[in-house]
Every structure is written in C-alpha cells, then in structure tokens.
C-alpha cells in the first residue's frame, strides 16, 4: 500500500464541486463543502481547497460521491 496519494485538479463537476484525480489510477477525490462556480480557475481552487478536506468520490468524474475518507494521505500536485 502506498503511503501517499498524489492527485491533480481536473475540474469543477455539475454540482460545483472541485474534483481531483489520482495521478496513478482511476480514483477521483473532491470536496463536498468548498464549492466553486463553473468558471473557477485552477489557481483559485488550489489556493482554497485543503488536501485534508478531500473525500473519495469514486471511479469517474461527475459521479455521486462515496464520501469515504482516503485510506492514505492526499497530496495535491500541480
């Protein structure tokens, strides 16, 4: 099991949630509490969202979030 999950911001979903993708596999994470407009820039999102608030969303973009806490520490990469 890896000790850290690295994720990259990929966009704002249909419910205004910031979505991040694991750079090694098809796992998506995001925030259910910090929401943005559809036109939010990556810079604004990265300055606002904390890696500690990210939850597991599932295996695809725009999916219903599973809401589980990640099994490993999350690191947001550029």
Backbone as JSON, one array per atom type, in Angstrom:
{
  "sequence": "XXXXXXXXXXXXXXXXXXXXXXXXXXXXXXXXXXXXXXXXXXXXXXXXXXXXXXXXXXXXXXXXXXXXXXXXXXXXXX",
  "N": [[0.84, -1.18, 0.0], [0.59, 2.18, -0.89], [2.05, 5.1, 0.65], [1.23, 7.68, 0.26], [-1.16, 9.47, -1.6], [-1.16, 10.98, -4.67], [-2.76, 13.66, -6.16], [-4.32, 15.44, -8.87], [-5.81, 18.48, -9.85], [-8.73, 18.45, -11.81], [-11.09, 19.64, -12.61], [-14.31, 21.35, -12.27], [-17.23, 19.87, -11.17], [-20.67, 18.99, -12.13], [-22.06, 19.75, -9.9], [-20.8, 21.83, -8.77], [-18.53, 21.1, -7.39], [-15.07, 20.84, -6.57], [-12.92, 18.71, -8.34], [-10.52, 16.16, -8.13], [-8.03, 14.01, -9.5], [-6.5, 10.91, -8.92], [-3.16, 10.52, -9.73], [-2.12, 8.11, -10.49], [-4.09, 6.15, -10.8], [-7.57, 5.3, -11.54], [-9.15, 6.94, -9.62], [-11.16, 9.28, -8.01], [-11.3, 12.34, -6.25], [-12.68, 14.82, -4.04], [-14.1, 17.9, -2.75], [-16.86, 18.25, -0.61], [-17.73, 20.4, 0.71], [-16.46, 22.85, 0.07], [-17.25, 24.8, -2.47], [-17.42, 25.86, -5.96], [-17.8, 28.25, -8.66], [-18.57, 27.38, -12.07], [-16.66, 28.49, -13.69], [-14.35, 28.7, -12.24], [-10.9, 29.07, -11.69], [-7.96, 26.98, -11.89], [-5.95, 27.95, -10.26], [-7.31, 29.48, -8.29], [-8.84, 27.44, -7.08], [-6.8, 25.75, -6.07], [-5.65, 27.43, -4.2], [-7.6, 27.55, -2.32], [-8.8, 25.04, -1.57], [-8.15, 22.5, 0.77], [-6.0, 19.71, 1.16], [-6.71, 17.98, 3.18], [-9.46, 18.05, 3.33], [-10.45, 16.58, 1.29], [-12.45, 14.0, -0.08], [-13.19, 10.61, -1.03], [-14.56, 10.32, -4.16], [-15.18, 8.47, -6.18], [-14.98, 6.33, -9.09], [-15.11, 7.82, -11.41], [-15.44, 10.95, -13.16], [-17.79, 13.39, -12.12], [-19.4, 11.69, -10.69], [-21.64, 10.28, -8.2], [-20.67, 11.1, -5.0], [-18.77, 8.86, -2.97], [-17.93, 9.52, -0.47], [-16.11, 8.61, 1.38], [-13.34, 8.8, 3.65], [-10.0, 9.23, 2.55], [-7.75, 6.4, 2.33], [-5.09, 6.81, 2.56], [-2.66, 9.46, 3.03], [-3.36, 12.49, 1.3], [-1.91, 14.27, -1.36], [-1.81, 17.22, -3.08], [-0.88, 17.89, -6.34], [0.73, 19.93, -8.83]],
  "CA": [[0.0, 0.0, 0.0], [1.41, 3.38, -0.93], [1.88, 5.94, 1.83], [0.66, 8.97, -0.1], [-1.89, 9.52, -2.86], [-0.97, 12.27, -5.33], [-3.9, 13.99, -7.01], [-4.23, 16.64, -9.69], [-7.11, 19.1, -10.11], [-9.16, 18.24, -13.19], [-12.21, 20.48, -12.99], [-15.48, 21.54, -11.42], [-18.28, 18.99, -11.7], [-22.0, 19.57, -12.32], [-22.59, 20.2, -8.61], [-19.88, 22.88, -8.33], [-17.51, 20.53, -6.51], [-13.76, 20.67, -7.19], [-12.6, 17.29, -8.49], [-9.11, 15.83, -8.28], [-7.84, 12.62, -9.92], [-5.26, 10.23, -8.54], [-2.33, 10.51, -10.93], [-1.72, 6.74, -10.82], [-5.2, 5.24, -11.08], [-8.88, 5.9, -11.78], [-9.84, 7.31, -8.38], [-11.44, 10.71, -8.01], [-11.49, 12.91, -4.91], [-13.15, 16.19, -4.09], [-14.66, 18.5, -1.54], [-18.32, 18.41, -0.57], [-18.02, 21.63, 1.46], [-15.93, 24.02, -0.61], [-17.81, 24.76, -3.83], [-16.95, 26.91, -6.85], [-18.51, 28.46, -9.92], [-18.03, 26.56, -13.16], [-15.54, 29.18, -14.32], [-13.24, 28.82, -11.29], [-9.6, 28.7, -12.25], [-7.17, 26.04, -11.1], [-5.22, 28.74, -9.28], [-8.25, 29.8, -7.19], [-9.17, 26.19, -6.4], [-5.64, 25.27, -5.32], [-5.42, 28.34, -3.07], [-8.74, 27.46, -1.4], [-9.08, 23.68, -1.11], [-7.11, 21.82, 1.55], [-5.96, 18.27, 0.88], [-7.34, 17.27, 4.29], [-10.92, 18.03, 3.19], [-10.83, 15.76, 0.14], [-13.09, 12.7, 0.16], [-13.26, 9.76, -2.21], [-15.79, 10.48, -4.94], [-15.47, 7.24, -6.91], [-14.12, 5.93, -10.2], [-15.35, 8.61, -12.6], [-15.75, 12.36, -12.97], [-19.21, 13.7, -12.04], [-20.14, 10.61, -10.07], [-22.16, 10.51, -6.86], [-19.52, 10.84, -4.13], [-18.85, 7.82, -1.96], [-17.79, 10.25, 0.78], [-15.16, 7.97, 2.3], [-12.04, 9.44, 3.86], [-8.94, 8.47, 1.87], [-7.01, 5.44, 3.15], [-3.73, 7.34, 2.7], [-2.54, 10.92, 2.98], [-3.53, 13.05, -0.03], [-1.02, 15.36, -1.72], [-2.23, 17.87, -4.33], [0.27, 18.26, -7.17], [0.42, 20.84, -9.92]],
  "C": [[0.88, 1.24, 0.0], [1.08, 4.31, 0.23], [1.25, 7.28, 1.53], [-0.01, 8.86, -1.47], [-1.7, 10.9, -3.46], [-2.12, 12.5, -6.29], [-3.66, 15.3, -7.73], [-5.63, 17.17, -9.93], [-7.49, 18.89, -11.57], [-10.39, 19.05, -13.58], [-13.28, 20.59, -11.92], [-16.6, 20.7, -12.01], [-19.63, 19.71, -11.75], [-22.64, 20.07, -11.04], [-21.66, 21.21, -7.96], [-18.79, 22.39, -7.39], [-16.17, 20.47, -7.24], [-13.4, 19.19, -7.2], [-11.12, 17.12, -8.81], [-9.01, 14.36, -8.65], [-6.5, 12.12, -9.43], [-4.42, 10.12, -9.81], [-1.9, 9.11, -11.35], [-2.86, 5.81, -11.17], [-6.52, 6.0, -11.23], [-9.66, 6.1, -10.48], [-9.97, 8.81, -8.35], [-11.78, 11.16, -6.6], [-12.02, 14.32, -5.07], [-13.68, 16.65, -2.76], [-16.17, 18.6, -1.68], [-18.7, 19.73, 0.09], [-17.54, 22.9, 0.79], [-16.32, 23.94, -2.08], [-17.37, 25.99, -4.63], [-17.9, 27.1, -8.02], [-17.84, 27.64, -11.01], [-16.8, 27.19, -13.82], [-14.34, 29.36, -13.39], [-11.94, 28.34, -11.93], [-8.89, 27.71, -11.32], [-6.44, 26.77, -9.98], [-6.1, 29.05, -8.06], [-8.57, 28.54, -6.39], [-8.01, 25.73, -5.52], [-5.31, 26.16, -4.13], [-6.48, 28.17, -1.98], [-8.92, 26.09, -0.77], [-7.89, 23.09, -0.37], [-7.15, 20.33, 1.24], [-6.67, 17.46, 1.97], [-8.86, 17.22, 4.19], [-11.39, 17.15, 2.04], [-11.37, 14.4, 0.58], [-13.09, 11.92, -1.14], [-14.6, 9.95, -2.89], [-16.15, 9.19, -5.67], [-14.49, 7.02, -8.04], [-14.36, 6.71, -11.48], [-15.66, 10.06, -12.22], [-17.27, 12.52, -12.96], [-20.03, 12.6, -11.38], [-20.71, 11.04, -8.72], [-21.04, 10.17, -5.89], [-19.78, 9.72, -3.13], [-18.73, 8.44, -0.58], [-16.85, 9.64, 1.79], [-13.91, 8.82, 2.45], [-10.99, 8.59, 3.15], [-8.19, 7.55, 2.84], [-5.58, 5.9, 3.4], [-3.77, 8.86, 2.69], [-2.65, 11.38, 1.52], [-2.55, 14.21, -0.21], [-1.49, 15.93, -3.05], [-0.99, 18.32, -5.08], [-0.2, 19.17, -8.3], [0.5, 20.15, -11.25]]
}
